[in-house]
Amino acid sequence: MFEPPQVTSKFRIQVASWAISHHASYTQVAAEFGYVGSSQIYQWKEIYRNQGPNGLLCISKGRKPKMTHNQKKPAKKSSKAKKLTPEQNRLKQLEAENLELRIKNEALKLLASMKQPTKKSPK
């Protein structure tokens, strides 16, 4: 069975330079090197044209990490957080309910304005 080649920086440079110098199609590259990733070959050729072979040396595999280790994570609320009084709890609950009702009210206004027929001017 067919086993794809190991993709290294040397392999990328070899494929890109051969494809550019021979004006080869993706099927010709696949036949020559046994690598069928046409979109990848296109990207390698573009990098090779713009940055030269050194541009293909520093390509890393995989996705870039969303968070590096030197970034601080947001602090979690500690269990020793200040306890709220029953009045403060009730106030927070009413504020949340008030916000929810305001959002619903705006949504209903928007829906009502969309349902109203528009007056067409006679021509």
C-alpha positions as a printed Julia matrix, in Angstrom:
123×3 Matrix{Float64}:
   0.0    0.0     0.0
   1.07   3.61   -0.64
   2.87   5.31    2.23
   3.17   9.12    2.05
   6.63  10.63    2.5
   7.77  12.19    5.75
   7.24  15.95    5.47
  10.34  17.77    6.63
  11.68  21.22    5.83
  14.15  19.64    3.38
  11.26  17.83    1.66
   9.24  21.08    1.41
  12.16  22.91   -0.19
  12.8   20.05   -2.6
   9.14  19.86   -3.68
   8.69  23.62   -4.06
  11.91  24.21   -5.97
  11.3   21.24   -8.29
   7.69  22.28   -8.95
   8.71  25.87   -9.74
  11.71  24.99  -11.89
   9.8   22.37  -13.91
   6.55  24.37  -14.08
   4.93  21.18  -12.87
   1.25  20.57  -12.2
   0.1   19.11   -8.92
  -0.36  15.68  -10.51
   3.22  15.78  -11.81
   4.46  16.71   -8.33
   2.4   13.88   -6.86
   3.88  11.43   -9.38
   7.43  12.62   -8.73
   7.35  12.85   -4.91
   4.32  10.79   -3.91
   2.76  13.76   -2.12
  -0.78  14.72   -3.13
  -1.5   17.73   -0.89
  -2.16  20.21   -3.7
  -3.15  23.13   -1.47
  -0.07  22.53    0.65
   2.16  22.42   -2.42
   0.61  25.71   -3.58
   1.39  27.33   -0.22
   4.95  26.0    -0.24
   5.51  27.36   -3.75
   4.22  30.8    -2.71
   6.43  30.86    0.37
   9.42  29.71   -1.71
   8.8   32.46   -4.29
   8.35  35.2    -1.7
  10.83  34.22    1.03
  13.14  31.71   -0.6
  14.12  28.37    0.9
  14.58  29.9     4.36
  10.86  30.62    4.49
  10.13  26.9     4.35
  12.57  26.09    7.14
  10.6   27.75    9.9
   7.14  26.29    9.23
   5.76  24.63   12.34
   3.15  21.89   12.32
  -0.27  22.22   13.89
  -2.34  25.1    15.11
  -0.89  28.04   16.95
  -1.66  27.9    20.67
  -4.42  30.2    21.82
  -2.77  30.85   25.15
   0.92  30.8    25.92
   2.29  29.77   29.27
   3.47  33.25   30.21
  -0.03  34.73   29.98
  -1.85  34.93   33.26
  -5.1   33.08   33.6
  -8.01  35.06   34.99
  -8.27  34.67   38.72
 -11.09  32.45   39.86
 -13.41  33.74   42.5
 -12.22  32.46   45.81
 -14.57  30.65   48.12
 -13.63  33.24   50.73
 -15.41  35.91   48.71
 -17.48  38.4    50.62
 -20.89  36.95   51.46
 -23.84  39.01   50.32
 -26.66  39.91   52.6
 -30.19  38.76   51.7
 -31.02  42.32   50.62
 -27.99  42.42   48.31
 -28.91  39.03   46.85
 -32.44  40.25   46.19
 -31.11  43.45   44.62
 -28.83  41.45   42.27
 -31.74  39.19   41.35
 -33.99  42.17   40.57
 -31.27  43.85   38.49
 -30.83  40.69   36.42
 -34.6   40.38   35.95
 -34.81  44.05   34.97
 -32.09  43.6    32.36
 -33.83  40.51   30.95
 -37.14  42.37   30.67
 -35.48  45.34   28.95
 -33.96  43.03   26.36
 -37.28  41.3    25.74
 -39.03  44.68   25.44
 -36.52  45.87   22.81
 -36.93  42.62   20.89
 -40.71  43.0    20.87
 -40.44  46.61   19.67
 -38.18  45.49   16.84
 -40.54  42.67   15.89
 -43.53  45.03   15.91
 -41.73  47.53   13.7
 -40.89  44.79   11.21
 -44.54  43.64   11.02
 -45.95  47.1    10.32
 -46.82  47.6     6.65
 -44.9   50.32    4.96
 -46.78  53.04    3.11
 -45.9   52.97   -0.54
 -46.02  56.28   -2.31
 -48.21  56.22   -5.45
 -46.34  56.7    -8.67
